[in-house]
């Protein structure tokens, strides 16, 4: 049972919606990369609603089932580009902030080889945004499984 209806509070969440749209509109991150990052963070956070949404959006945009299925084990496959691998590592470290040193200098150096400063800021904001959505949906106990692409 859901605790509160997210849709009823969309006006309050508009800044978060706008943030996500601004990241997409900037065009510094590929749509496939955006969906992979959102999927991986949602896997870590256990957000069924976001996993349902982003897996369907990714498939709708042409992502393969194989890459989606192997995403939790991305380090153990060659299915992801180096840029995607760095983005996934960045997303994981930002999501699992265990200490102030969680986002290592070594990872930052790798990230700067694949992302200019603006794109890295966009990637960081993307991770912040999906972590926020995960927390909202987990707190609300939003039920996953009924999302339809292009319905948000």
LINRAPE-V394357 format. One record per residue. N is the residue number from 1. RES is the residue in three letters. D_CENTER is the distance of its C-alpha to the mean C-alpha in Angstrom with 1 decimal. Layout:
BEGIN
N;RES;D_CENTER, N;RES;D_CENTER
END
This chain:
BEGIN
1;UNK;24.9, 2;UNK;22.5, 3;UNK;23.5, 4;UNK;22.8, 5;UNK;21.8, 6;UNK;18.6, 7;UNK;20.2, 8;UNK;23.2, 9;UNK;21.5, 10;UNK;19.5, 11;UNK;21.8, 12;UNK;20.9, 13;UNK;17.1, 14;UNK;17.9, 15;UNK;16.9, 16;UNK;13.2, 17;UNK;13.5, 18;UNK;15.3, 19;UNK;12.9, 20;UNK;10.1, 21;UNK;13.1, 22;UNK;14.5, 23;UNK;11.7, 24;UNK;12.1, 25;UNK;15.8, 26;UNK;16.2, 27;UNK;15.7, 28;UNK;15.0, 29;UNK;11.8, 30;UNK;12.4, 31;UNK;11.0, 32;UNK;10.6, 33;UNK;8.7, 34;UNK;6.1, 35;UNK;6.0, 36;UNK;6.4, 37;UNK;3.7, 38;UNK;1.6, 39;UNK;5.3, 40;UNK;6.2, 41;UNK;5.2, 42;UNK;6.6, 43;UNK;9.3, 44;UNK;10.3, 45;UNK;10.6, 46;UNK;12.4, 47;UNK;11.1, 48;UNK;13.1, 49;UNK;12.7, 50;UNK;8.9, 51;UNK;9.5, 52;UNK;12.4, 53;UNK;10.9, 54;UNK;8.2, 55;UNK;10.7, 56;UNK;13.4, 57;UNK;11.9, 58;UNK;11.2, 59;UNK;14.8, 60;UNK;16.1, 61;UNK;15.1, 62;UNK;16.9, 63;UNK;14.6, 64;UNK;16.9, 65;UNK;17.2, 66;UNK;18.1, 67;UNK;14.9, 68;UNK;12.9, 69;UNK;15.5, 70;UNK;15.7, 71;UNK;12.0, 72;UNK;13.0, 73;UNK;15.9, 74;UNK;14.5, 75;UNK;17.1, 76;UNK;19.9, 77;UNK;19.7, 78;UNK;20.2, 79;UNK;18.0, 80;UNK;15.4, 81;UNK;16.7, 82;UNK;17.3, 83;UNK;14.9, 84;UNK;12.0, 85;UNK;13.4, 86;UNK;13.6, 87;UNK;10.0, 88;UNK;9.0, 89;UNK;11.9, 90;UNK;10.9, 91;UNK;7.6, 92;UNK;9.8, 93;UNK;12.6, 94;UNK;11.1, 95;UNK;9.9, 96;UNK;13.3, 97;UNK;15.6, 98;UNK;18.8, 99;UNK;21.0, 100;UNK;21.4, 101;UNK;21.4, 102;UNK;18.1, 103;UNK;16.7, 104;UNK;19.7, 105;UNK;21.8, 106;UNK;21.7, 107;UNK;18.0, 108;UNK;18.3, 109;UNK;21.2, 110;UNK;19.3, 111;UNK;16.4, 112;UNK;19.2, 113;UNK;20.7, 114;UNK;17.8, 115;UNK;16.6, 116;UNK;19.0, 117;UNK;18.8, 118;UNK;17.4, 119;UNK;14.6, 120;UNK;13.8, 121;UNK;14.0, 122;UNK;11.6, 123;UNK;9.0, 124;UNK;10.0, 125;UNK;9.8, 126;UNK;6.3, 127;UNK;5.6, 128;UNK;8.5, 129;UNK;7.7, 130;UNK;5.0, 131;UNK;7.5, 132;UNK;10.2, 133;UNK;9.5, 134;UNK;9.4, 135;UNK;12.6, 136;UNK;14.1, 137;UNK;13.9, 138;UNK;15.0, 139;UNK;17.8, 140;UNK;18.8, 141;UNK;18.7, 142;UNK;17.3, 143;UNK;18.4, 144;UNK;16.1, 145;UNK;17.8, 146;UNK;19.2, 147;UNK;16.5, 148;UNK;17.7, 149;UNK;15.9, 150;UNK;17.0, 151;UNK;17.9, 152;UNK;15.8
END
